[in-house]
Amino acid sequence: MPVVVVVNPKGGVGKSTLSTNVAGYYARQGHPVILGDTDRQQSARLWLGLRPPAARTIGVWDASADEIAKPPKGRTHAVLDTPAGLHGRRLNDVLKLADRIIVPLQPSVFDIFATRAFLDQLAAHRHAAGVQVGIVGMRVDARTKAAEHLHHFVDSLGFPVLGYLRDTQNYVHLAAHGLTLFDVAPARVARDLEQWQGICSWLDA
């Protein structure tokens, strides 16, 4: 079972947005997918509770800040959301579960400096465990100097940039109803789906 872990110890970078939409993408592809959350606030579980019955099913992966249950049988894909401040043994335990790791990163100098040590650790883990790691630029315009600086920074670590997601209320409005970009008419979110093409190709590879 492929397990995608969305992680960045810095808070407020868009981990839950990425996690729910990755799960939504897998569900749209017809994969029996589960979504877990190791944050004490359990935002992903709350989001699942808002999901309408008519939407494609996304199962619950029982996970908490203290324990992650084995993925239930009958599921083929798993996504794990993680909290801010994850470090030390707990971070290592979460990383060991991953087949793929997505790091949401905003293109400000403050965010880059705040996550530099974590990304260095992740680079070492990737080489040791053979895990695929990708970076997603959050709330960024790919045409800006900020995006260019972010790209140069992650290139220096050998990580691919899977895509840049713009700052839009589409994610906020859909999340409030337990939905993702992949649950609504494509024409409604065409620009955002275009930005997800690189992420989706990486997930399918």
C-alpha angles and dihedrals in degrees: 000000000000110000118200114198119196108203144164121143090218114091128231097030099118105266095145092046090055095042096052094045093048088052089047091052093052090048091052089052088058096251118144096240135181130202125209134182127202093189115110088228090060094212093167092053089049089051091051088053089058093050111115119239091240092060122094111277120263112182128218120254106202105234134147139171089271106035141018116205120217112271110266119254119259094046124108103187134038135192124194124199116202135201133246115265095035109158146135121020093351092055091048091050091052094046090052089062093056130102090173129020125202119194116196109209132179115218099238122117089237093056092045093051091044092056101035096099091046092051090050089053090047092052090055092046092050092055093045097046102030091235121157114238128192134179124220119198109224128209092358139129109229090214095062132096088241090061090047091053091048091051092051091048096053091041088060087060094046096247122137120233104229095192149313119253118205126229102260137150090228091090092048095048094046094046090054087064098041092255139126137205087269095059099062136063107293092228089062093060102021096136092051094046088054089057089052095056095093092046092049092048090052091049091051097045 
